[in-house]
Structures are given as structure tokens and as C-alpha cells.
């Protein structure tokens, strides 16, 4: 469908929001079907309004804590493997940029 040029068209906006929710549901279903780590997961929340920047939030058997998320980088930076890293940016994004 897509938004029209009229940002005040509430019907078009509602249709786009519904399409977004359906797309998020479809993505969650595909992930649960094809990736074992997503089995049993579900969508917790989506953005309440079109255009809002909010990540789709999934819940599963385990949700990473902040400590777990950063643990690999902390171990790396504390080890001799990082001795020659100077002026570098270490991207910590769960592997997203490596795709």
C-alpha cells in the first residue's frame, strides 16, 4: 500500500500501520520456523505510531542481559589479542554489521 502524499490521511496511515504489524508478525514467524534460537519467540511490542523509531522486540526462552551482550567485547579488550588495537572502533551489535 504505502503512504500517500497527504500525511493527514488517517485511513492510509492506519492501513500502513497495519501492514507494518503484519510484516513484523510474518518476520517473527519466519525466524521461529527457520532459526532454532527463535523457536517459541513472540513479538512483545511494535511502534504504536507510523514513523516512530522502535525496534521490534521479541521474547524467547532467554533474553540477553546487558552484561552478556558486552561480555565478548570485554574479554577481547582485556586479552592480549587487543594489544595492538589503537584508534579503532569496536562495533558491538550482535553480528548485525557482519552480515
N, C-alpha and C positions, 0 to 999 in steps of 0.2 A: 504494500500500500504506500507507505511513505508519507511524510508531512507535506501539506500544501504550502503555498507561499503565505497564506493567511495564518499567522501564528495564533490568532484568536479563534480559529475554527475548532471548537471544543469537541465536535464529533470526530474529526480527523485526528485530533490529539488523543482522544480516548482509544480510537482504533489502533493507533501506533503504539500506545502503551500496552494494549492487549497483545499485539504482535510481539512486543518485546518480552512479555511474560511467557508467551507460548514458546518463543525461541529459547529462553532460559530453561524452561521445562524440558524441551527437546534435547538441549545440550546435556542437562543432568541425566536424562535417560540414556543417551549415547555413552556418556562417561561410565555410568553404572554398568552398562551392558558389556563394554569392551575393555575396561580397566579395573582389575581386581581391587585396587585401592579405593575405588569409588562405590563398590558394591554396598548397598544399603544406605547410601547417602541420599540426602534430600535438600531441596532449596529451603533455606531458612527465611530469606527476605530478598526482595528486589527493590529497586528505587521506587519510591511512591509517586514520582512525577517524572514525565519525559524530560530528558535533558539533564537530570541530576546525575552527578558522577558518584556512583556507588557500585562497588564490586558485588557480583552475585556471591552469596555466602552459602556454602554447602556444609552440611554436618555429616559426619560419619562415625565410625567406631572410636576414632581418636582425633582430636584437634590439636595440632602442634601448638605448643606454648611458645612464647617469645624466646625463651632460653633455648628450646630445641631448634627453633628456626635459625638462630645465630650460632649454634654450637660448632658447626663445621668450620665456619669462618674464624671463630675464636681459637679453635685448636690449630688451624692452619697458621694464623698470625702468631701464635705462641710458640710454634715449632721452628726449627732451623730451616724448613722449606721456604719460609718467607724472608730469610735473612737478606736477600738481595732485592726485595721489593721496596722501591723508593719512589715517591711521587706517583703512585698508581691508584687507580680507583678499583676497589673490590666490589663487584656487583653481587648483592645478596638478594636473590629473587626467586629462590626455589627452582632454578634451572630455566626459567622463562626465556631469558635472553639467549640461552644456548640452543634453542630450537631451530 
